[in-house]
């Protein structure tokens, strides 16, 4: 069932605040350090507006960006599970930037398992997963993110039921996930609020699709 972004977000967050209002966003002391790669950073440099925005609007936007940055403050670690495989690696830290070995380890877990091929996954996607995991941890959910699908070759994507021909999985910019003890609606709502990208909730298959494309929301 395809929905507009606004309608979809209201439905995903539906029971109100189930994704955000009942989840505490910590007031951490320092903002996140931007990554070396522009895509990896959650810090947004807005384009110059033709007219200055009202002070209240500017302040509200700043607050929204700051809580996203705070969730990525300090070392960025991902705890991922896929089948019998598990990775718990710090792929970025303020002191040294990206850790190549840790990044490759994460990319390998997110590989196309059918073709057994790895791919350079989007650092921004890793930041999205890290932000969600940190958000959950601050709310008492200490669980790994379970990966259903990450990178796909064109051949695997073609054979995957219901996949889009222009799927961001083939670009290393999408992943299908679930977290034990977290409802799909809550996980999808959090991803919608934090990630500013594509979010799909697959009720019958039991996972949430997240990607780093334009904002759009759907439920199937």
Secondary structure, 3 states (H helix, E strand, C coil): CEECHHHHHHHHCCCCCCCCCCCCCCCCCCCCCCCCCHHHCCCCCCCCCCCCCCHHHHHHHHHHHHHHHHCCCCCEEEEEEECCEEEEEEEEECCCEECHHHHHHHHHHCCECCCCECCCCCHHHHHHHHHHHHHHHHCCCCCCEEEEECCCCHHHHHHCCCCCCCCHHHHCCEEEEECCCCCHHHHHHHHHHHHCCEEEEECCCCEEEEECCCCEEEEC
